[in-house]
Amino acid sequence: MKILVELSVNGERFEIATNPHATLLEVLRNQLGLTGAKEACGTGECGSCTVLADGRPILACLALAADYQDCEITTIEGLQAGSTLTPVQESFLEKGAVQCGFCTPGMVLSATALLKKNPAPTLDQIRKALEGNLCRCTGYNKILEAVRAAGEKMSQEASGSSGQ
Amino acid sequence: MSELDYVGKPVLRKDGPEKVTGRALYTVDMRLPGTLVGRILRSPHTHARIVNIDASRAERAPGVKAVVTHKDSLGVKHGFVETRRYPADQNCLAEDKVRFVGEEIAAVAAVDEYAAEEALELIHVEYEPLRAVFDPEEAMERDAPEIHPSHPKVREPFRNIAGKTESSWGDVEKGFDDSYLVLENRFDSHLRTHGYLEPQATLASFEPAGKLNVWTSSQGPFIKRSKLAKTLGLPMSAVRIHKAYVGGAFGGKIDLFGHEYCASLLSMKAGRPVKIVATREEVFTAYRHGQPLIVHVKTGVKKDGTLVAQRFRVINNCGAYRGSGVVVIFLAWGFAMLPYRIPNLEYEGYAVYTNNPVRAPQRGHGAPQMRFAVESQLDMIAEQLGIDPIEIRLKNARQPGEELPNGDNVHNCGLADCIRKAAEHTEFKQKYGKSRQTPESAGRYRRGIGIGVSSYFGGSLIYPNSSSVVVKMNDDGTAILLTGAMDIGQGAETILTQIVAEEIKVPVEEIQVIAADTESTPIDIGSWISGNAYVSGNAARVAGAEVRAKLIEIAADEMEARQEDIVLENKTAYVKGSPDRRIPYSELVAASVRKRRGDSIIGNGHWRTMRDEPHHPSLATTKGRWSENYAFDAQVAEVEVDTETGKARLLRAVTAHDCGFPINPLLVEGQVDGQVSMALGHAFLEEVLMKDGRTLNPNWLEYKMPSIHNMAVSEHLDVVTESYEVGRPYRTKEVGEGYVSAILAAIANAVYDAVGVRLFSTPFSPEKILQALGKLK
């Protein structure tokens, strides 16, 4: 038996007929074609499936789609306005924080959520925010640098625009 | 030396924007209309005879479109190594026997995963369980259950020998007699998984006209094409491997895997696309991990620390089929003899069948295990002789231009410089030994410092043996690079583009890369024997050089100047001394088409390492050339040990590396950092726990991979021994897997320096450290 789930994803409303037990990740990937969120473990251990629910990072592989009908879901595909990269995305590129890229969407979203709340986090705060996202390629040093650099960039942009 | 515009620079990766925006499509993201879900039935037994397989109920189940068992296959076996000495030994689908838990028995394709999984339960397999053996030394005993007959060429009366490597030079016994000090030790290593985030996955689509299209998470499409064609009985030209992004591999995605074969066979039978994605639990329990080695090493030295003789006996637990087990015992010889001069050496390595899952190459492929053994013992020797760890290494380090016993040359080997730089940068000599001199009352936390060295080859001769590259100019003066290279995250596409950019002086952003497709791109050696930057890189350089020559020729013609006076720069040509008058490439391409009877300017290049060697060295005797590039490194670890809990952690890793000419320093750093992190996991966190052939911790909760909390400071010191000159072959060595090894040994040596505990096996667990401290009964 299927149920109708209404989701708001990246600013668009969707009505989706799905199994009651379908996870948010299954719906995003298989029904909406938003494959940026990845499934690497399916059991909430690696963070590759991270998406934002009302700005908070959640593990889409453990979330039931039906439970998120009142939230605004943001996936990696919905992060940018137009084709300009966000400061976090830019910094990940510039600092060499991307290798195979499989963890990258989740990392970028976790970092974005952190910097929205706290644009000048300490290293420990960054570690805390990214502790649920595994990366096998980079050893994390460059990811840490990238998040710090993105925070600085965002603070500068914010102070620059407020000064105008 | 000419000025370099694009190589040697931290150019941003070409695939970066796709990856940070989530647009990069990996195999797990691929879907075609009508795609069926495939699932594999795996053996629940460690060793059993298959009496009967009845799949008839599954075939009739609702939603099931195809079921395959051994009866549907051609019975062609496959293996990582397929040579006369070591023929393929593994069925794609089990026939009369299963030899490990997880071995593929049947596969189904159904309309959805529920139907597929229900169908698996309807396949009835009748087994007759057999006695099994899991420990390699037990498996060698005469009364051990026979998994496969021992290799016919092995003389010793051991059971289950998949293969043996033997090599020697000098007179080892005399060497030991002449030595001032002789030590003999055994070092053990443990089982670790690769930890690639993207699970193993394949989408296969067989077209009615006879073409099999495959997307698969791999380390090179050409080896997959060759093995799929062979096992499926298709002409190679009927199999096309398409490009997909790859979410990490680390050696674990080279071989032919059951899901690749089954997805293809199911698609051929069902006439629809079939996709199989392994669960993480399957990856942990049934797929191929690295190879734990037992390393016996006996070493004799002079009073001043000069190595005189070394004898190795290595035993590899290679699982139920040969896999790369016989490659590891060859490579272990190489990693033992590479960094230091050893005048007398005797080596024997055995690959032993056990009823464990098959093993694969894993970043370093035997080097971490060997360097851990040799470097640990070298520190023990140094201490007994009263020599410091730096001096004993400098004394024995290979020097530039030295010839190896197999005829290879180390060329501009920078090992001694690496050792010196790493030691100076970390103030090694000032720090070493301090912790052990301070009284116990000095505190619970002890710090220690340790060093290790290693060497790794860059490219060897394994199918497809060579790489070719095509570079074509576009009408607008930009270019397209066609390469079969597979970017697995290391940045293959980026560095090949940098090389072409340098040769033809077109900016990196304006060169489009088309890669890793067996039909639209030329053959490539693959991203798995550390040969990409050198073999594919030189092919790219040659292809670029052909384009450059054509651009110069037509520019000289157009500007009525001599060819040697033409300068190329940023998509324009000018005559030396008159940079104000430039012709854009777009005009040169048009002129070439007009005046050279349609030549739109295309270059092609190819490269093979060791062009005069007929084939790869003998895995059994080590005879024959192995590589023409050897990278060297010295790594220093600083650790902290909690003497109350026995918990040790890596605080700082310093890597001094001679990787030849670093094409992209940012990517080089990324490779080093990743390897330090992996070694840290190896040392302290990770272990696939198995009992009687079954995996006990098949998930990332119970198998701890380093998280962002476990990272250590990672510093890099370049010892650049090679240069890049436009139009000339360059030597770039290796950076992808040579740096997981010395750091592991350095960590072990640092733990000893901190608390005086010598570790003879990995991982360096709190239990072992506490036990050695006498704090655990």
Interface residues (C-beta under 8 A of the other chain):
Chain A: R29 L34 T35 G36 A37 K38 E39 A40 C41 G42 T43 E45 C46 S48 T75 I76 E77 L79 Q80 L85 Q89 F92 L93 E94 G96 V98 Q99 C100 G101 F102 C103 T104 P105 V108 I126 R127 L130 E131 N133 L134 C135 R136 C137 T138 G139 Y140 N141 K142 I143 L144
Chain B: P10 L12 R13 D15 G16 P17 E18 K19 V20 T21 G22 R23 A24 L25 Y26 V28 D29 H194 G195 Y196 L197 E198 P199 Y245 V246 G247 G248 A249 F250 T279 R280 I488 G489 Q490 G491 L666 L667 E669 G670 D673 G674 Q675 V676 S677 M678 N699 W700 L701 M705 P706 S707 I708 H709 M711 V713 S714
